[in-house]
Amino acid sequence: MKFVDLGKQYQSYRQEIDSAIHEIIKKSQFILGKPVEDLETALSAYVGVKHAIGVGSGTDGLLLALMAMDLRPGEEVITTPFTFIASAEVIALLKAKPVFVDIDPKSFNLDTGEMQDALAARQKAGAKVRGILPVSLYGQCPDMDEINEIASEFGLFVIEDACQSFGARYKNRMSCGLNDIGITSFFPSKPLGAYGDGGMVFTGDPEKADMIRCLRVHGQRARYKHDEIGLNARLDSIQAAIVLAKFAHFDEEIKARQEAASRYSELINQKIPEIQTPAVMPDRTCVYAQYTVRIPKGLRDQVTGFLKQEGIPFAIHYPVPVHLQPAFKGLGLGPGSFPHAEKAAEEVLSLPMHAFITPEEQEIVIDGLEGAIGVA
Ligand SMILES: *Cc1c(COP(=O)(O)O)cnc(C)c1O
């Protein structure tokens, strides 16, 4: 069994993917041009946002979005400590400061009450907070209406890290189209994955879109005329063609992921009351980039030990919250700073999840968990 079975997916769409790749090679259209434009057009229509810009990775997209917002050294951006490092890394890379706010332990996403308190405190301290960077963790958006409202109250931008949530709905609107800018990732194991790195930036703002397009090719609008200090952060054309081929099946895949998630939750709720299944808010959908449960502290390590022995794949997203990473020790935030994020890091466990997982495989996983808890 695989944690994410990309081989099964390839076998299912093999002809479409192979011919998409060969088409690019035949035409030698490796850098930008039609293949990237075709994907941008398809995905912007899907999200319902005017502009989509293909970029080198989700991380590149986050960085370009902050650059387009003209984030300056010393300025601050509110984000979550319970995420992949990239969300906070890009803020620090621009010499700005990530200001962490604790999560809501039910959804694992930013707690908006805590956010309001933190903003009031930073304002009082005379800090220059510029924006909020919420992460739609595991494939479910936080309460974006509330976040947008807080942002407009404090005059802030909002950039959604939607690297795990492409295809998710919030009040029937699409993730990536809910804020000033949304960014997703085509890292191979994401719900819509490439065969290498890739990402896409979405915005309804034509000026921001133009700036991001310019920054992704060395700050250039006309050839060898550089208006801005940019970088090379283009989406590779072969990757764009692969993602477009897979996109034809994306809605079916989301449905399969959601069915697999329901099956997991039903079995766990029935058989293993010690394990807490994911909570999806009634006004949104989750695309289950990860199917992540909580196992009480202490018990989790026994469970992972047992699963390892049985050869059942699992992952921990994420074992160390961002504020406790060595790279961020300069912020001086020790253990106890964000109790909900720290507790989540000790309790979460992600189970094998992809569109091609079978009920039989899921039962093996559940039996493994049951066995592990029984032994513990
Ligand atoms: C995967 C991921 C990223 C980074 O995406 P890359 O394409 O790997 O650069 C950023 N944020 C979150 C929450 C992610 O899961």
The ligand as a MOL file (V3000), in Angstrom:
LIG
                    3D

  0  0  0     0  0            999 V3000
M  V30 BEGIN CTAB
M  V30 COUNTS 15 15 0 0 0
M  V30 BEGIN ATOM
M  V30 1 C 2.9350 22.1260 -0.2800 0
M  V30 2 C 2.7080 23.3590 0.4840 0
M  V30 3 C 3.4050 24.5410 0.1940 0
M  V30 4 C 4.5330 24.6210 -0.7830 0
M  V30 5 O 4.2590 24.1910 -2.0470 0
M  V30 6 P 5.4880 23.8160 -3.0160 0
M  V30 7 O 4.8500 23.6850 -4.3490 0
M  V30 8 O 6.0580 22.5290 -2.5110 0
M  V30 9 O 6.4680 24.9220 -2.9610 0
M  V30 10 C 3.0720 25.6800 0.9070 0
M  V30 11 N 2.1420 25.6630 1.8600 0
M  V30 12 C 1.4650 24.5380 2.1860 0
M  V30 13 C 0.4360 24.5980 3.2530 0
M  V30 14 C 1.7440 23.3530 1.5190 0
M  V30 15 O 1.0990 22.2360 1.8700 0
M  V30 END ATOM
M  V30 BEGIN BOND
M  V30 1 1 1 2
M  V30 2 1 2 3
M  V30 3 2 2 14
M  V30 4 1 3 4
M  V30 5 2 3 10
M  V30 6 1 4 5
M  V30 7 1 5 6
M  V30 8 2 6 7
M  V30 9 1 6 8
M  V30 10 1 6 9
M  V30 11 1 10 11
M  V30 12 2 11 12
M  V30 13 1 12 13
M  V30 14 1 12 14
M  V30 15 1 14 15
M  V30 END BOND
M  V30 END CTAB
M  END
